[in-house]
């Protein structure tokens, strides 16, 4: 599935995104032609998962540049600034969003810090049409780099899983959350590809049910054994010795190794520590944010109350009840057994090891 289904694709000058709100009932694509439409798709959860959001945002900038390529340089610059602003506001917690936008800004400025393996030709300066072409090329490089990073993470992380391991995961950190292969699910896929007989337990991940709707579906498509549980069952299974490892993704990782991920991750990490189960976080370097000293500085997005009161048009809560809906929580670095990145596995991540990763 991770190779057969494209989470996002560039077709005839438009960005097409799998509408993840419709899964698993049907596979539909939403087409975007402007930065504003991409931002709306991110806000409305058409596309989600930090790496996929970053890739979509990069294409959003390319779309806006293509739309304005025949304007004057001054009008082009003003329009591009508006595009960056609207995309940056779409999902404040996802570090990859801002990482991708900064790469696109570097092309717009004619400079930037692009890895030597991805060097561009040309200075990044020129007419709006020339710049639009370079921005599209950079967006495509970001997508290719994400897939490569996921496969490298998978290879590194697969070594951590024993044959017949029963792996618990939370939310969706698979192909649908990335440009392909996945982070946490990428590790599982790579372990299976290496011949290990791995089975997966996934919780529903309320309130948006990414585990039940997306992760279970992805694993079924690949023929990987998967069992679905409610969010309140993981401690029970851990206490009975039915979980061997936990692997999750991440939306932002602070300089000291604190991890922001889907709400409920912190609770799972505490339970894993209580029962002596390794807790792994799989994330590309683009998720690391050295500008934040610790997890307390991470902005936690809160979404609308309707997501908690019901789902898919069905409401089960009493009308008018007060609701809290933080989308993420922060897991302290001390609860993370190891961080799995494209550069390798970092055990007991801390400030020094994070700095070394980013050096």
Buried (B, 14 or more C-beta within 10 A) or exposed (E): BBEEBBBBBBEEEBBBBBBBBBBBEEEEBBEBBBBBBBBBBBEBBBBBBBBBBBBBBBBBBBBBBBBBBEBEEEEBBEBBEEBBEBBBEBBBBBBBBBBBBBBBBBBBEBEBEBEEEEEBEEEBEBEBBBBBBBBBBBBBBBBBBBBBBBBBBBBBBBBBBBEEBBBBBBBBBBBBBBBBBBBBBBBBBBBBEBEBEBBBBBBBBBBBBBBBBBBBBBBEBBEBEBBBBEBEEBBEBBEEEEBBBBBBBBBBBBBBBBBBBBBBBBBBBBBBBEBEBBBBBBBBBBBBBBEBEBBEBBEBBEBEBBBBBEBEEEEEEEEEEEBEBEBBBBBBBEBBBBBBBBBBBBEEBBBEBBEEBEE
